[in-house]
């Protein structure tokens, strides 16, 4: 019996030894992988924009980056399914009446599609757009800028350049091919930071993990006859300061087809809203949530499958928040649901304001009569658009999003009241006012 027991103990010890040996071998293998990755198999040229070339040296990063082609479906207010926002939120058609966005506005897909979706949108097929639009949608942009010059590139019609565009977002947009350090390649942000006295080349890596995103995920406009892509940050980056900047320079995008007022279309101000929020003030970078660190064997990399953190709550949120995934998701959706409710209320109020202005015009109101109502309407819609076109549905800065929408609703009511006063004056005392 003792021999059997001793035999079992010996077998157990052998098993433990084998397990420890396997563990040590695995650790050694992963350490070796980490030391050897990346293997420099090819030289990456200074103008190389083909991600597959970079992928020869960085196969793990490339594999994850190419997953931006995947359609992971919808989240409650976003995702990668390109549904029509005009169909889902029909008020947008009237809010942008007379502007290209009233014809075509879809949920964006992953970075893989940035150039494809731009080429296919009716906003460039039906309307002549400047080359400035290419800045954020094609890896060829820096090469064209270097070849043509900044002003010439911006003012050249998009359709004159479209046949030269074959690459969407790419490695070279954010990385130096020699050192792989994060870098800026788009003059819009570089110029804006320089004007604010910021030397981005001295920024920390953590700061750069936000700046590389801020090259594109921002509000911008096309300034002057050269249509130079410009960030309206001279007064600051919140919407009130951006509004003041646009008033200072006298800029508007289009004339509203129903009201006759001059309007501004906001783009996608993720950076501006995010920098007013708690995560930013705590030092969290865009990449921490949208490109969280992952491990592949012994190698730690940023996940280059850039996507909504809602599809990846464990890696995106639990690194900092020791809270169950379900609870974190509930927190996120509570913010987004409340912001969405405020957006719909704001849209209804804006439509009411438009209706009253239209009624006043039909009653014979002059431009002078409607100047105040137009101004209130412009300021109201600018603030609604700032939150509507920002792609976090309020999550990047919940309190600021709520504040901005409250201001939008207030300005919309002022527009309605101003136009209603004009309507009453132009009609008989017995006339029924519109939307009292």
WONORVEN-V100283 format. One line per field, one symbol per residue. phi: phi as a letter, one per 20 degrees, with the letter a starting at -180 (. if undefined). A space follows every 10 residues. Layout:
phi->???
This chain:
phi->.fffffffff ffffffffff ffffffffff fffffeeeee eceeffdfdf fffgffecff ffgfffffff eenedgcaoc eefeffffcf gffefdgndg ffebbdffef ggegefffge fffdeecfde fgffgddbff gffffffenf ffgfefggff dgfedccegb gffccffedm ffbdcdggfg fffffemdef fdfffffffd gffffcebeb bdemfelffc eedfepdeff ffgfgfffem ebeaeffeen eeccdeebef fffffedfff fenfegffde cffcdcmedd cffeefafgf ebfgffdfgd decggfffff ffffffffff ffffffffff ffffgfffff ffeofegfge gffffffgff fgfffgefef edlnffagff ffffffffff ffffffffff fffffedfge fefelf
